[in-house]
């Protein structure tokens, strides 16, 4: 029974669609094309046989993994992974707090889950749980050890994708690989719904399917370019976030960013600096 050697556990809005494409371009790495199997949060009762079926096409000798960005926010997941898989490698992608909250807001707006402006989103604390980095990551540090956890910044993926990829590949124990030019291009740029009720219907259907083992169907539909073109169009102008809101979001994240900076030494403290 083939099971993964590494798992991307979160968060969302940190380039996971690009990451899936880049990792599967590497000849020595296999990531299940079903992004978000949701095994360790929503489908754990289906058993390891069900989970292993997602990796049955992995070539012999390849390094195998999955990407499920919901795992980081579920307190049960770290223990479940440790019990079922032992000391696998854990990958975490994080985004600057204000950018994350704005991206999360735009996604919910696009899918018809929220109708207000960004200030209302912030007042309701919609993204605040995802800024509690220490609370989410420390259970993985406890169970897997710091040496088995790789954290990257979305800033690095966006600005230096090949260097970020090289760093990750070293962590996974794979051979160096230069990504093709087409893979280095950004994917999943911000978009908005063409038809509100249709995007809301798609979002509700996706949630229901996730809880009933429909991950393969979700991936087939979600990443179909024709479906995406039907549901969404490119967002031309992102809303500006005023200085007061930026300061409030950074203050919420500050103690967790300080822990990240001390624990992983990847320049996370720059996230608390005001940008020009």
Backbone torsions as a table, in degrees:
resi	resn	phi	psi	omega
1	UNK	NA	118.4	-177.4
2	UNK	-86.5	124.7	178.8
3	UNK	-125.9	161.0	-172.2
4	UNK	-71.2	152.3	173.7
5	UNK	-92.2	-22.3	178.6
6	UNK	-147.6	154.9	178.7
7	UNK	-137.0	129.9	168.3
8	UNK	-84.8	120.1	-172.4
9	UNK	-104.5	-8.2	179.5
10	UNK	148.5	174.6	-0.7
11	UNK	-93.6	-174.4	169.2
12	UNK	-79.3	174.8	178.9
13	UNK	61.1	27.9	-178.3
14	UNK	-127.1	31.2	173.7
15	UNK	81.6	27.9	-173.9
16	UNK	-70.5	-30.1	176.8
17	UNK	-65.6	-43.7	175.0
18	UNK	-63.1	-42.2	-178.0
19	UNK	-60.3	-43.5	177.4
20	UNK	-59.1	-45.1	-179.9
21	UNK	-64.5	-43.6	-177.4
22	UNK	-67.8	-45.4	-179.1
23	UNK	-64.3	-38.7	179.6
24	UNK	-75.3	-12.5	172.7
25	UNK	-75.4	-23.6	-179.4
26	UNK	-73.3	127.4	-176.1
27	UNK	-67.4	-16.2	-178.6
28	UNK	-104.5	6.5	-177.0
29	UNK	-125.0	138.7	175.4
30	UNK	-127.1	121.9	173.1
31	UNK	-115.9	129.8	179.4
32	UNK	-53.7	130.4	179.8
33	UNK	-66.5	-12.0	175.7
34	UNK	-82.5	91.4	179.0
35	UNK	-68.9	128.3	-178.7
36	UNK	73.2	75.3	172.3
37	UNK	-69.9	-23.4	-179.6
38	UNK	58.2	25.3	-177.3
39	UNK	-65.5	-46.3	-171.8
40	UNK	-82.1	-5.5	174.3
41	UNK	-116.0	-54.8	-173.7
42	UNK	-98.0	-24.0	-170.1
43	UNK	-123.5	24.2	-175.8
44	UNK	-62.9	-28.5	-178.8
45	UNK	-71.4	-9.5	179.4
46	UNK	-78.7	-14.0	173.5
47	UNK	89.3	161.8	-176.1
48	UNK	-65.9	-28.1	177.6
49	UNK	-62.2	-43.7	177.0
50	UNK	-61.8	-45.2	-179.7
51	UNK	-63.0	-45.0	-177.9
52	UNK	-61.7	-24.9	-178.2
53	UNK	-63.2	-22.9	179.3
54	UNK	-73.2	-14.6	-176.1
55	UNK	-115.2	10.9	-174.5
56	UNK	-66.6	-20.9	-179.5
57	UNK	-91.9	3.3	-178.2
58	UNK	-65.3	129.5	178.1
59	UNK	-62.9	149.1	177.9
60	UNK	-58.1	131.9	176.8
61	UNK	85.6	-3.3	-179.4
62	UNK	-80.4	157.9	173.0
63	UNK	-87.5	124.1	-168.1
64	UNK	-111.1	140.1	179.4
65	UNK	-152.4	176.4	174.5
66	UNK	-140.5	158.7	177.1
67	UNK	-121.3	115.3	177.1
68	UNK	-140.1	97.3	-169.4
69	UNK	-75.7	-7.3	178.4
70	UNK	-78.7	-20.2	-171.1
71	UNK	-58.0	-38.1	-172.8
72	UNK	-61.0	-28.2	-174.8
73	UNK	-94.7	3.6	178.4
74	UNK	-107.3	115.4	-174.8
75	UNK	-65.5	-12.2	-180.0
76	UNK	-84.3	-18.8	-165.6
77	UNK	-69.8	-44.0	-176.7
78	UNK	-56.7	-45.7	-179.5
79	UNK	-66.5	-40.2	179.8
80	UNK	-63.9	-42.7	178.2
81	UNK	-63.1	-44.4	-179.5
82	UNK	-60.8	-41.7	-179.0
83	UNK	-69.6	-39.9	-174.1
84	UNK	-85.7	-32.6	-171.6
85	UNK	-119.5	-10.5	-175.7
86	UNK	75.5	-148.9	-174.4
87	UNK	-87.9	72.0	173.5
88	UNK	-76.6	167.8	175.4
89	UNK	-84.1	141.1	-177.9
90	UNK	-115.4	131.3	178.3
91	UNK	-115.6	134.4	179.9
92	UNK	-129.0	132.9	173.2
93	UNK	-116.1	133.7	-177.6
94	UNK	-129.5	150.6	-178.3
95	UNK	-120.8	146.9	178.7
96	UNK	-49.8	136.6	-168.8
97	UNK	-53.3	-47.3	-178.2
98	UNK	-67.0	-44.9	178.9
99	UNK	-61.2	-39.6	178.9
100	UNK	-61.9	-50.2	-177.5
101	UNK	-59.8	-41.4	179.4
102	UNK	-65.9	-43.0	179.0
103	UNK	-64.3	-40.8	178.5
104	UNK	-63.8	-41.3	177.5
105	UNK	-61.6	-47.3	-178.3
106	UNK	-63.6	-36.6	177.4
107	UNK	-64.2	-45.2	-179.4
108	UNK	-67.6	-35.2	176.2
109	UNK	-64.7	-44.7	-178.9
110	UNK	-61.2	-40.4	-175.7
111	UNK	-89.1	7.0	175.4
112	UNK	76.6	18.7	-179.0
113	UNK	-90.4	-10.9	-178.6
114	UNK	-151.3	136.4	-175.8
115	UNK	-109.4	-14.3	-174.7
116	UNK	-81.0	-174.4	177.2
117	UNK	-88.8	179.5	-175.1
118	UNK	-67.2	-33.7	178.6
119	UNK	-62.0	-41.2	177.8
120	UNK	-66.5	-39.3	176.6
121	UNK	-57.4	-46.5	-179.5
122	UNK	-66.0	-43.7	-179.4
123	UNK	-59.4	-35.7	179.7
124	UNK	-80.6	-4.0	176.9
125	UNK	67.7	30.4	-172.8
126	UNK	-61.0	-36.6	-177.2
127	UNK	-104.9	-0.3	-169.3
128	UNK	-63.1	-34.3	-180.0
129	UNK	-60.4	-31.8	-178.5
130	UNK	-75.4	-7.2	177.9
131	UNK	-92.8	-3.0	-179.1
132	UNK	-88.7	66.0	-171.8
133	UNK	-58.4	-43.1	-177.8
134	UNK	-62.9	-45.5	-178.9
135	UNK	-59.3	-35.4	-176.7
136	UNK	-81.5	-38.6	-171.8
137	UNK	-90.1	-30.9	-174.8
138	UNK	-58.2	-37.7	176.5
139	UNK	-58.7	-31.6	177.3
140	UNK	-74.0	-38.3	176.4
141	UNK	-61.0	-43.1	-179.2
142	UNK	-61.6	-42.5	-173.5
143	UNK	-88.6	-27.9	-173.6
144	UNK	-114.2	-14.6	-178.3
145	UNK	83.6	145.0	-175.9
146	UNK	-60.2	-30.7	-177.4
147	UNK	-69.9	-16.1	-179.9
148	UNK	-104.6	15.1	180.0
149	UNK	-124.7	128.7	177.9
150	UNK	-117.9	123.5	178.6
151	UNK	-114.8	127.8	174.4
152	UNK	-118.4	156.9	177.2
153	UNK	-99.0	137.1	176.6
154	UNK	-59.3	-31.3	177.1
155	UNK	-53.9	-42.8	-178.3
156	UNK	-71.9	-38.5	177.4
157	UNK	-61.7	-43.5	-177.7
158	UNK	-71.2	-37.1	-174.3
159	UNK	-95.2	-29.1	-176.9
160	UNK	-140.0	64.1	-171.0
161	UNK	-60.0	-40.4	-179.3
162	UNK	-66.7	-43.2	179.2
163	UNK	-64.1	-41.1	177.9
164	UNK	-63.2	-41.9	179.4
165	UNK	-65.1	-42.2	178.3
166	UNK	-57.9	-43.6	-179.8
167	UNK	-61.7	-44.3	-179.9
168	UNK	-66.5	-42.5	-179.3
169	UNK	-62.3	-39.7	176.2
170	UNK	-60.3	-43.6	179.4
171	UNK	-60.9	-40.0	-178.3
172	UNK	-75.6	-12.9	179.5
173	UNK	82.8	21.4	179.2
174	UNK	-96.8	162.9	178.8
175	UNK	-70.1	151.5	176.1
176	UNK	-57.9	149.2	-178.3
177	UNK	-153.6	129.5	177.1
178	UNK	-89.1	121.7	-176.8
179	UNK	-70.1	141.8	174.4
180	UNK	-60.6	152.6	-176.5
181	UNK	-56.5	-39.6	-176.8
182	UNK	-67.5	-25.8	179.3
183	UNK	-76.0	-26.2	-177.9
184	UNK	-73.9	-10.8	-179.7
185	UNK	-74.7	147.3	179.4
186	UNK	-67.5	150.0	175.7
187	UNK	-128.9	164.1	177.9
188	UNK	56.2	50.6	173.9
189	UNK	-66.6	157.4	-176.3
190	UNK	-57.1	140.9	-178.0
191	UNK	-142.3	172.2	176.5
192	UNK	-134.1	158.5	-176.7
193	UNK	-70.0	140.3	171.7
194	UNK	-77.7	-43.6	-178.0
195	UNK	-130.2	111.0	-172.5
196	UNK	-55.4	-49.6	-175.5
197	UNK	-65.5	-31.8	-179.2
198	UNK	-71.3	-40.1	178.3
199	UNK	-68.3	-35.5	176.7
200	UNK	-64.8	-41.5	178.1
201	UNK	-62.2	-42.7	179.4
202	UNK	-63.2	-40.1	179.9
203	UNK	-64.8	-44.2	179.4
204	UNK	-65.3	-40.1	179.0
205	UNK	-64.0	-39.4	179.2
206	UNK	-63.0	-44.0	179.8
207	UNK	-62.1	-41.7	179.9
208	UNK	-65.6	-43.1	-179.5
209	UNK	-64.5	-36.9	179.4
210	UNK	-59.0	-36.1	-177.4
211	UNK	-83.6	-5.3	-178.8
212	UNK	-124.7	26.5	173.6
213	UNK	73.8	22.2	-178.0
214	UNK	-93.6	32.8	-174.6
215	UNK	-61.6	-38.4	-179.1
216	UNK	-64.1	-41.9	179.1
217	UNK	-66.0	-41.9	178.9
218	UNK	-57.8	-48.4	-178.6
219	UNK	-63.1	-41.4	-178.9
220	UNK	-61.8	-38.4	-178.4
221	UNK	-82.4	-45.9	-173.1
222	UNK	-61.4	-36.7	-175.8
223	UNK	-103.1	17.3	174.1
224	UNK	-83.2	120.6	-175.5
225	UNK	-61.8	-31.0	178.9
226	UNK	-67.9	-41.0	177.7
227	UNK	-64.0	-44.2	179.7
228	UNK	-61.8	-40.9	179.6
229	UNK	-66.2	-33.7	178.4
230	UNK	-69.3	-41.9	-173.5
231	UNK	-84.1	-35.0	-168.3
232	UNK	-133.6	156.5	170.5
233	UNK	-131.0	157.8	-175.6
234	UNK	-61.6	135.6	176.4
235	UNK	-81.3	118.1	-174.5
236	UNK	-77.9	-39.1	-176.5
237	UNK	-132.2	118.3	174.6
238	UNK	-76.7	145.5	177.3
239	UNK	-66.2	145.0	175.7
240	UNK	-78.7	144.0	176.4
241	UNK	-106.1	120.1	-175.6
242	UNK	-71.2	163.3	-173.6
243	UNK	-59.5	-35.8	-178.8
244	UNK	-65.2	-45.9	179.3
245	UNK	-64.9	-39.8	178.8
246	UNK	-60.0	-43.7	-179.1
247	UNK	-65.1	-40.0	179.8
248	UNK	-65.0	-42.2	179.8
249	UNK	-65.3	-43.0	179.8
250	UNK	-65.0	-37.2	179.1
251	UNK	-63.9	-39.4	177.4
252	UNK	-62.3	-39.5	-175.6
253	UNK	-84.8	-17.2	-168.0
254	UNK	-51.7	-51.2	-178.6
255	UNK	-63.8	-31.3	179.3
256	UNK	-76.0	-35.8	176.2
257	UNK	-65.9	-39.4	177.7
258	UNK	-61.1	-40.9	177.5
259	UNK	-64.6	-43.2	177.0
260	UNK	-57.7	-46.0	-176.2
261	UNK	-63.5	-39.8	-179.7
262	UNK	-73.1	-37.6	-174.0
263	UNK	-80.0	-38.9	-172.2
264	UNK	-114.2	-12.4	173.7
265	UNK	51.3	55.5	179.9
266	UNK	-125.8	26.5	174.8
267	UNK	74.1	26.7	-179.0
268	UNK	-66.1	-22.9	-177.9
269	UNK	-61.2	-23.7	179.1
270	UNK	-63.8	-20.0	178.8
271	UNK	-66.0	-20.9	-177.5
272	UNK	-92.2	1.2	179.8
273	UNK	-91.4	142.5	178.0
274	UNK	-69.1	135.9	-179.9
275	UNK	-95.4	148.8	-179.3
276	UNK	-69.6	NA	NA
